[in-house]
Amino acid sequence: MSRIAIAGLGWLGLPLAAQLQELGHTVKGSVTSKTKQAELKTYGVDVYQVEIAEDEIRGEINSFLADSEILIILIPPGLRRNTGHNHALRMAQLLDAVEKSSIPKVILISSTGVYDDSQGKVTEADVPKPQDNKGKQLVEVEQIFFKSTAVKTTVIRFGGLFGGSRNPVKYLAGRTGLSNGNAPVNLIHREDCMGVILGVIYKNAFGHILNAVHPDHPAKAVYYKKQAEALGLEPPLYESDRDQTFKQVDSVNLKPLLGYTFQKSL
């Protein structure tokens, strides 16, 4: 059984921590606010307050990292909210702290956002060519961790996340004039996110890059219409585009490295 630290006890990190504990691992986690820390402590979670800025890390970073064998980084970049912060600088601060600790292995959760929306069909064998700031910063973070000689990192690029109360169609319902309706979806359920992470741990598959996206890729217009109707929402309407761009993210590494089979359907 491993001693595992999870940076970011949120939508994915909290149930992952619970599952790892049920499997017998020793787990600790971090959150950014003291209020959230106090709340989770009442549920018996071993949680530390850690706030990562571009120029420093505030809080209990040393205690959080101490005595762990694996660090799982589940810190969202937050770049869609246009906060103006530099995610790559924040993660460089975290890497510096990790390199000074005794942690030998890292699972870095990244995103298929490293691939540009017009890259077509891609796998881990294809070099990401991001055109926007978010994608460029994600690639930079991947590279600094992957190139570190102090820790052995596996990068997992998750597709769009769904599960629980989270469904992308909730943000699209009722919208009109949407483009690229024939483009494929690239999604993954929370249960499969946890399954892939567990696969890396149990297969000791460190030092790799993994795309983690459900192998089915229905067209956006078809898929989100079906999802909206199932939830009783107004379906989004897509325009008929003559020139469509798309990306379809698949994996050539999941099966040979983890032998993983997806558990949840789209």
C-alpha positions as semicolon CSV with decimal commas, in nm:
position;residue;x (nm);y (nm);z (nm)
1;M;0,000;0,000;0,000
2;S;0,123;0,348;-0,090
3;R;0,134;0,681;0,088
4;I;-0,038;0,920;-0,152
5;A;-0,078;1,299;-0,150
6;I;-0,350;1,459;-0,363
7;A;-0,308;1,828;-0,448
8;G;-0,662;1,951;-0,500
9;L;-0,953;1,785;-0,317
10;G;-1,230;1,892;-0,551
11;W;-1,483;1,727;-0,784
12;L;-1,237;1,448;-0,871
13;G;-0,982;1,463;-0,590
14;L;-1,224;1,407;-0,302
15;P;-1,389;1,087;-0,432
16;L;-1,047;0,966;-0,548
17;A;-0,912;1,012;-0,195
18;A;-1,206;0,816;-0,054
19;Q;-1,152;0,532;-0,302
20;L;-0,779;0,513;-0,232
21;Q;-0,845;0,500;0,142
22;E;-1,097;0,220;0,093
23;L;-0,825;0,029;-0,094
24;G;-0,595;0,062;0,207
25;H;-0,367;0,347;0,099
26;T;-0,264;0,627;0,333
27;V;-0,400;0,947;0,180
28;K;-0,362;1,316;0,252
29;G;-0,497;1,606;0,049
30;S;-0,469;1,980;0,001
31;V;-0,721;2,262;-0,046
32;T;-0,666;2,634;-0,094
33;S;-0,902;2,772;0,173
34;K;-0,893;2,728;0,550
35;T;-1,274;2,713;0,549
36;K;-1,270;2,411;0,316
37;Q;-0,994;2,256;0,524
38;A;-1,198;2,287;0,844
39;E;-1,505;2,144;0,670
40;L;-1,320;1,838;0,538
41;K;-1,147;1,776;0,871
42;T;-1,490;1,729;1,030
43;Y;-1,532;1,431;0,794
44;G;-1,200;1,283;0,906
45;V;-0,999;1,379;0,598
46;D;-0,625;1,442;0,649
47;V;-0,621;1,778;0,472
48;Y;-0,372;2,065;0,452
49;Q;-0,419;2,426;0,346
50;V;-0,189;2,509;0,055
51;E;-0,215;2,813;-0,170
52;I;0,014;2,825;-0,471
53;A;0,094;3,168;-0,615
54;E;0,322;3,265;-0,901
55;D;0,602;3,373;-0,667
56;E;0,552;3,160;-0,356
57;I;0,356;2,884;-0,186
58;R;0,162;2,979;0,126
59;G;0,039;2,736;0,389
60;E;0,138;2,387;0,493
61;I;0,324;2,272;0,182
62;N;0,607;2,094;0,363
63;S;0,374;1,898;0,592
64;F;0,153;1,815;0,296
65;L;0,439;1,671;0,090
66;A;0,620;1,498;0,377
67;D;0,639;1,117;0,388
68;S;0,445;1,055;0,064
69;E;0,550;0,821;-0,214
70;I;0,318;0,950;-0,486
71;L;0,184;1,300;-0,553
72;I;-0,131;1,335;-0,767
73;I;-0,173;1,691;-0,898
74;L;-0,536;1,783;-0,959
75;I;-0,506;2,161;-0,969
76;P;-0,723;2,319;-1,240
77;P;-0,546;2,591;-1,438
78;G;-0,841;2,829;-1,403
79;L;-0,746;2,997;-1,729
80;R;-1,100;3,009;-1,868
81;R;-1,199;3,258;-1,601
82;N;-0,951;3,516;-1,737
83;T;-0,798;3,576;-1,395
84;G;-0,474;3,688;-1,557
85;H;-0,262;3,451;-1,352
86;N;0,017;3,240;-1,497
87;H;-0,061;2,873;-1,433
88;A;0,283;2,763;-1,554
89;L;0,458;2,984;-1,297
90;R;0,236;2,846;-1,021
91;M;0,314;2,488;-1,118
92;A;0,685;2,570;-1,137
93;Q;0,661;2,677;-0,771
94;L;0,497;2,343;-0,689
95;L;0,760;2,146;-0,880
96;D;1,036;2,324;-0,691
97;A;0,875;2,222;-0,361
98;V;0,827;1,863;-0,482
99;E;1,190;1,838;-0,592
100;K;1,298;1,949;-0,243
101;S;1,080;1,682;-0,083
102;S;1,137;1,307;-0,084
103;I;0,852;1,230;-0,326
104;P;0,982;1,014;-0,615
105;K;0,668;0,980;-0,830
106;V;0,410;1,225;-0,966
107;I;0,084;1,187;-1,156
108;L;0,014;1,520;-1,327
109;I;-0,343;1,566;-1,447
110;S;-0,343;1,767;-1,768
111;S;-0,600;1,813;-2,043
112;T;-0,666;1,738;-2,408
113;G;-0,665;2,120;-2,432
114;V;-0,296;2,081;-2,521
115;Y;-0,415;1,989;-2,871
116;D;-0,552;2,267;-3,088
117;D;-0,918;2,236;-3,187
118;S;-0,813;2,204;-3,552
119;Q;-0,550;1,929;-3,510
120;G;-0,779;1,653;-3,640
121;K;-0,723;1,298;-3,516
122;V;-0,446;1,286;-3,256
123;T;-0,284;1,040;-3,015
124;E;0,010;1,065;-2,776
125;A;0,233;1,015;-3,080
126;D;0,129;1,358;-3,213
127;V;0,299;1,675;-3,093
128;P;0,048;1,920;-2,939
129;K;0,018;2,244;-3,136
130;P;-0,185;2,474;-2,911
131;Q;-0,275;2,816;-3,044
132;D;-0,437;2,965;-2,732
133;N;-0,282;3,071;-2,401
134;K;-0,445;2,792;-2,202
135;G;-0,308;2,517;-2,426
136;K;0,039;2,669;-2,435
137;Q;0,056;2,691;-2,056
138;L;-0,066;2,333;-2,016
139;V;0,210;2,211;-2,249
140;E;0,469;2,414;-2,057
141;V;0,359;2,258;-1,728
142;E;0,371;1,908;-1,876
143;Q;0,723;1,966;-2,003
144;I;0,873;2,102;-1,682
145;F;0,742;1,808;-1,481
146;F;0,823;1,547;-1,744
147;K;1,178;1,675;-1,784
148;S;1,252;1,690;-1,410
149;T;1,529;1,451;-1,310
150;A;1,423;1,456;-0,945
151;V;1,080;1,294;-0,994
152;K;0,932;1,045;-1,239
153;T;0,610;1,189;-1,380
154;T;0,323;1,040;-1,574
155;V;0,105;1,298;-1,747
156;I;-0,264;1,210;-1,793
157;R;-0,455;1,424;-2,041
158;F;-0,824;1,397;-1,958
159;G;-1,093;1,490;-2,206
160;G;-1,405;1,684;-2,110
161;L;-1,519;1,572;-1,767
162;F;-1,865;1,449;-1,674
163;G;-2,025;1,249;-1,395
164;G;-2,230;1,314;-1,085
165;S;-2,415;1,641;-1,138
166;R;-2,159;1,755;-1,393
167;N;-2,266;1,742;-1,758
168;P;-2,133;1,974;-2,031
169;V;-2,479;2,001;-2,189
170;K;-2,592;2,213;-1,892
171;Y;-2,369;2,492;-2,023
172;L;-2,496;2,450;-2,380
173;A;-2,870;2,400;-2,325
174;G;-3,086;2,651;-2,512
175;R;-2,796;2,812;-2,694
176;T;-2,824;2,876;-3,066
177;G;-2,586;2,945;-3,351
178;L;-2,323;2,703;-3,220
179;S;-2,056;2,590;-3,467
180;N;-1,883;2,260;-3,542
181;G;-2,185;2,042;-3,473
182;N;-2,032;1,755;-3,669
183;A;-1,710;1,766;-3,465
184;P;-1,659;1,465;-3,233
185;V;-1,688;1,489;-2,856
186;N;-1,388;1,399;-2,642
187;L;-1,522;1,308;-2,299
188;I;-1,443;1,094;-1,995
189;H;-1,656;1,000;-1,692
190;R;-1,527;1,065;-1,341
191;E;-1,529;0,692;-1,263
192;D;-1,297;0,629;-1,558
193;C;-1,073;0,919;-1,450
194;M;-1,026;0,742;-1,117
195;G;-0,981;0,407;-1,294
196;V;-0,698;0,541;-1,511
197;I;-0,523;0,700;-1,212
198;L;-0,548;0,374;-1,018
199;G;-0,413;0,190;-1,321
200;V;-0,101;0,408;-1,325
201;I;-0,045;0,343;-0,953
202;Y;-0,099;-0,034;-0,962
203;K;0,091;-0,088;-1,287
204;N;0,370;0,144;-1,164
205;A;0,339;0,314;-1,503
206;F;0,546;0,625;-1,439
207;G;0,740;0,822;-1,698
208;H;0,465;0,821;-1,963
209;I;0,211;1,047;-2,133
210;L;-0,145;0,915;-2,152
211;N;-0,449;1,048;-2,334
212;A;-0,756;0,946;-2,135
213;V;-1,071;0,993;-2,345
214;H;-1,365;0,760;-2,402
215;P;-1,309;0,577;-2,734
216;D;-1,658;0,669;-2,863
217;H;-1,678;1,007;-3,037
218;P;-2,036;1,091;-3,143
219;A;-2,093;1,424;-3,316
220;K;-2,153;1,717;-3,080
221;A;-2,491;1,808;-3,229
222;V;-2,621;1,451;-3,197
223;Y;-2,473;1,382;-2,856
224;Y;-2,577;1,704;-2,683
225;K;-2,929;1,690;-2,827
226;K;-2,968;1,344;-2,675
227;Q;-2,820;1,455;-2,341
228;A;-3,041;1,764;-2,323
229;E;-3,356;1,563;-2,392
230;A;-3,260;1,308;-2,126
231;L;-3,226;1,588;-1,868
232;G;-3,539;1,773;-1,980
233;L;-3,337;2,068;-2,111
234;E;-3,373;2,267;-2,432
235;P;-3,127;2,118;-2,684
236;P;-2,852;2,343;-2,819
237;L;-2,879;2,431;-3,186
238;Y;-2,581;2,407;-3,420
239;E;-2,542;2,587;-3,751
240;S;-2,465;2,396;-4,069
241;D;-2,099;2,477;-4,121
242;R;-1,935;2,439;-4,455
243;D;-1,582;2,455;-4,319
244;Q;-1,564;2,248;-4,003
245;T;-1,260;2,211;-3,781
246;F;-1,227;1,934;-3,528
247;K;-1,004;1,728;-3,306
248;Q;-1,052;1,368;-3,205
249;V;-0,833;1,253;-2,921
250;D;-0,750;0,884;-2,887
251;S;-0,485;0,683;-2,705
252;V;-0,222;0,437;-2,821
253;N;-0,079;0,402;-2,469
254;L;-0,369;0,320;-2,235
255;K;-0,416;-0,042;-2,346
256;P;-0,050;-0,154;-2,365
257;L;0,056;0,029;-2,046
258;L;-0,249;-0,018;-1,824
259;G;-0,469;-0,271;-2,002
260;Y;-0,750;-0,033;-1,918
261;T;-1,110;-0,084;-2,032
262;F;-1,355;0,204;-1,998
263;Q;-1,633;0,135;-1,749
264;K;-1,880;0,412;-1,829
265;S;-2,061;0,472;-2,158
266;L;-2,124;0,818;-2,301
